[in-house]
Amino acid sequence: MIDLSAFPITQKWPASHPDRLQLYSLPTPNGVKVSIMLEETGLPYEAHLVSFESNDQMSPAFLSLNPNNKIPAILDPHGPGERPLALFESGAILLYLAEKTGKFLPADPAERYETIQWLMFQMGGIGPMFGQLGFFHKFAGKDYEDKRPRDRYVAESKRLLAVLNQRLADREWIMGERYTIADIAVFPWVRNLIGYYGAGELVGVSDFPHVLRALDAFVARPAVATGLGIPAKA
């Protein structure tokens, strides 16, 4: 039996299956990147809900794993050298899981770095910009009389969608015929922008048909359909 008791997070979220990878998350665009990846790879895992409503992300137990108090985070009992590995940041987790399983990241060095490039495009651009647009369109920022902050993020979101649309104009997926961690990173955010944030009309999403086509193909994947609901909210 694997012993994870040295990790304080397991006191708040006990592992029923300590031999499986432990996921601490919430079904947000960043959170579902990892649950989708786990479903796609078939790695055995156990999901734990980190509730923002009860401020779980600020608990000492969660901060012991991720001092940046953001989801998702993982604890892999079978890390490098068969030692447990705790890891946070969704992009880093996607890279780790891809390398651990040999899936969804090309082995060819040039293609590998090109895939990582598009992963970073999501991490540094799409995620932060779409998230800010969501704040100013759906959440507390929508009440600001000054619409210049919102319009700034609308313009930048449109620009990013245009870049993505051009990339997908002659490709099935971001890296061509091969589905990769770049797609797993990008499309939960596109889906969230249109759906949960309700900003599709605001950004003129119909102007980006290649993005919409790839998004439809993404959500039709069985592993994606499952991963989008993990961890299940209470």
Order of alpha helices (4+ residues) and beta strands (2+ residues): alpha-beta-alpha-beta-alpha-beta-beta-alpha-alpha-alpha-alpha-alpha-alpha-alpha-alpha
